[in-house]
Amino acid sequence: MHKKIMGSLVMLCMISVLLSGCQLAVAEAGNTREEDKLVGVFVTEDYIDLFDFEAYVSENSNKLMQGGEVVMDSKYKGRVYGTIDEDHPEDIVFEGYEGVLFIDTSYEKEGVIYSRVGSGNQVSLVHISVNDEGNEIEGTIFAKNAPVIMAVLNPVYMTDEGEIYFTSGSGVSMDGENGGEGSMSMFLTENRTVMVGNSESTESFKVKINVESMDEVEYYVLKQMDDLDNQVISEKIYAHDVPSSIEVSDQTKYMILEKIGTDQEGKPLVERQIINDDYFQVYFFNESAFAEGYSIQLNN
């Protein structure tokens, strides 16, 4: 299949905020090589400046000195290539950078093609949509509640050789002078014109990230209750010791999950919810701005 790509990459932000305000970070994402394909995003809490200023000044010094017009060419946009583990090709690491990787690619291992969607346990509520026009992936990440929450979407590309890299992106921030919780959504899209034989068709790819604020969590308490509302078993769950499953007592009729933590002002916080499924999720920040999620199975 011969590919002729006329790529247009745009970043759109849809913001739904319960806080007192939201600001759009001024930056525009762009494709750095026409043949490279947008496959996802690398979400960071701060802007990563990868612009090669030294090369830019060196190659445009005369125009800069004479006041001529200088075009901000994409060749000055730096890249950070990911390291792919040969034994575990589903794992991709950008050495020296902290963030959340959310991508949709495939890889071959021992002659079998595998799909690689998402990465790690920091993306929740993942949705995948495939149609004749292209693919779309959507996920949610939880950011630590603070006076200002920042999330930057750095575009992630894949080369024809299978290399994966990201470039500097754009982001949004939301703030709340009086505390509270909020959410925001942002996405990247790319349209590609593909030649199949003598026919042209357009393929699209969209990656959407929803960011929701969450208060700091110290630990969880799972309470198993009997039909007289008496506590049968109480079990604490900490970040350093999250079980993969919990046994449910024969006496248990319902369960309550308590989240114990602090709000952004440092005040104690307790939230409760009834567990109706045969599993539940807990989230811890683990020294990161974005929470890691763990699914715990309930064995009856």
N, C-alpha and C positions, 0 to 999 in steps of 0.2 A: 504494500500500500504506500503510494507516494503521498507525502503530506506537504501541503502548502498552507502555512499557518499565517493567518492575519489575526494576530492576537490582540485583544483589547482587554485590559485588566482594570477593573474599577473597584473602588472600595466604597461601599455604602454603609451608612450607619443608621440603625433604627433604635431609638432609645426610649425605653419605658422606665421612668425613674420615680421612685417614691421619696428620694432625698430632695434636698433643697436646690440642687442644680446639677448640670452635666455640661462638660466642655468637650469639644472635638479637637483632638490633637492635629495640628496643621502639618500634614505630610501626605503624599500620594504614593500608593504602591504602583509598581510598574514592572513589566516583564523585562528581564535583563538579556535574554537570548531568545530569538524568535522560535528556535526549534525546541527549547525546553518547555516542559509542561507544568502548569500549576497543579499541585497535588494536595495542598493543604496549608496549614499555618503553624507557626511556632509562637505561642502566646507568652509574652514577657510582661513584667510589671513596670519596666522602664524602657525608654527608647534606646535602641542599639544603633549607634552611628558607625556605619561601615563605609562611608564615603571616602574615597582615596584622594584626600585633599592635596597631598604632596604631588601626585601625578597630575592632578588637575592644574595646579599652579605651574608646574614645570612645562606642560605642553601648551599652556595658554598665557604665558607670562607676557608676551608681546602685546596681545590683545588687552590684557588687563592693564598694562602700563599705558597704552595708547587710548584706552577708553572704548575699545571696539566691542562688538557684540560677541558674547561667548555663550555657546549652547551647552547646557548641562547634560552632556551625553551619558547614556546608560553605562558606557564602558567604565565609568568612574565609580560605579556602584559595587562595593565589595560583596563578597560571598563568604559564608561559613559553611563548609562541607561537613556532613554528618559521617560518623564512623559506624559502619554496619558490621555487626558481629557475624562472622561466617557460620558459626554453630547455631546462632539464633538470629537469623536475618530479619526477624520481625522487630528486633531491637535496634533503634537508631539513637546515637548520642552525639550532641553538639558539644564537644569538649570545651570547658570553660564558660559555658552559658547555662543559666538556670531558666527554665520555662516549661511550658506544656505543649507537647507535640501532638497535633491532630491532623492525620493525613489519610488519604485513600490511594493506595498503590497495590501492586502485586509483586511477588518475587517467586523465583524457581528454586526448589530444593529437591535434589535427587530425582529430577525429571517431572516433578509435580508442581503445578502452579498454585500458589497460596495467595489469598487476599490479606492485605495488611490495612486495617482500618483503625484509626485511633492509635494511642500509644500510652502505656502505663495505666494508672488508676486515677488520674486527675480529671478525666473527661467522663461525665455522667449523662444519662438520658440521651444516648446516641441514636440518631435516626438516619437511615440510608434510603435514598430515593433514586431509582434507576428508570429512565424512560428512553424513548427513541432519540431525544435531543441531547441527552447527557446525564451526568450524575450529580447528586447533591448529598452532602453530608452535613449533619447538624449535631452539636453537642453542647453541654452546659458545664461550666466550671464555676467553682465557688471561691470567691475572693474574701480575704480577711477583712472584716468590717473596720473601717478607719475613717477619719475626717475626709480623706481623699483616697479614692480607689482608682488605680490606673491599670489599663490593659492595652497592650500593643499587639496588633496582628502583623507578624512578620511573614511575608509570603514564602512558601516552601515549594521548590521546583525539583523536577526529576529530569535528568539528561537521558538521551537515547542509550547511553552506556549504563544506566541504572544508578548514577551518582545522585545523591540528594543534598540540596543546600538551601539555605535561606538568605534573604536579603533584608535590608532595613524596611520596616513597615510603618504603619500609622496606627494610632490608637485613640481611645476616648477615656475620659476620666469623669467620675461622678463624685460629688461632695455633699456632705450633710453636716451643716454647722450644729444642728440640734440632735445629731445621732439618727437612728432609724436604719431601715434596710432599703435596698434598692436593687434595680437590675438594669442591664443594658444589653443590646444585641448589635452585632456587626458582622458583615460578611464580605467575602471576596468572590468575584466571579471572573471567569475567563471564557471567551468564545474563540473557537478555532475552526477555520475552514479546511476541511480535509478532502483530498482528491482520492476517490475510489474508482479506478479505471478512468473513464472520461467524465465522470459525474462529480459534482461538488456537493458537499453537505456540511452543515455546521454542527459542531459538537460544543456543548457547554459544560462547565464545571462550576459548582458553587459550594463554598464551605462557609458555614454559619456558626458563630460562637455566641452563646448566651452567657453573660457573666452575672452572677447573683452574689450579693454580699452575705456573709455569714459571720456570726460572732465567734470569738475564740472558744474552743471546747477543751475542757480539762479531762473529762471522762464521761462515760455513759453508764446508766444503771438500767438493767433489764429486770423488771419485776414480774414474776409469774403469780397470778391471782386465782383463787378458787371461786366457786359459785356463790360464796358468802362474802366476797370481797376481802378475804383474808390473804395475806402474802404467803405464798408457798415457798418460793425461792427468790433471792435477790442476788444479782451478779453484776459486778462492776467491770467495765471494759475500758482499758487504757490504750494509748497510742502504741506503746512498746509491746503490747501483748494482746493483739486482736485475734480472737478465735475464728476459725473458719466455720465452725458450727457450734450449736448449743442444744443440749438435750432438753426436751420439754417434759415436765412431770405429768403423770397420769391424772393428777389432781388439778392441773391447770385448766382454767376455762377461758381466760383471756390474759393478755400481756400488756404492760405499760413500759414504754421506753422513755427514760428521763435523760435529758442532755444538760450536763452541769458545766457552766463556763462563766465567762465574764463578758460584759459589753465593752464598747470602745472607750467608755469612761472608767473602766475598771470595776464596775459594780457587779455583784454576783448575779448570775442569770440561770434560771431553771426553766426548761421547756419540756412538755410532756406530750406524748402521742400514743394512741392505741395501735398495736401491731395486729394487722388483719391477715397478712400473708404468711407464707412459710419461709420467709427470709426478711431481712431488714438491712438498711444501710447505715453506716456510721462514717463520720468524716473527721479527720485530724489534719492540722496544718503542717506539723513536722518541720518547723523552721522554714517553711515556704510561704509565699504570699497566696498560693492557691492550694486548696485542701486536697488531700488524697482520700478517695472513697474506698470503703471495704464492705463487701457483701457477706453477711453472716447467715448461714442456713439454720433453720429451726427443725430439728429432728423429733418427730412425734413417736 
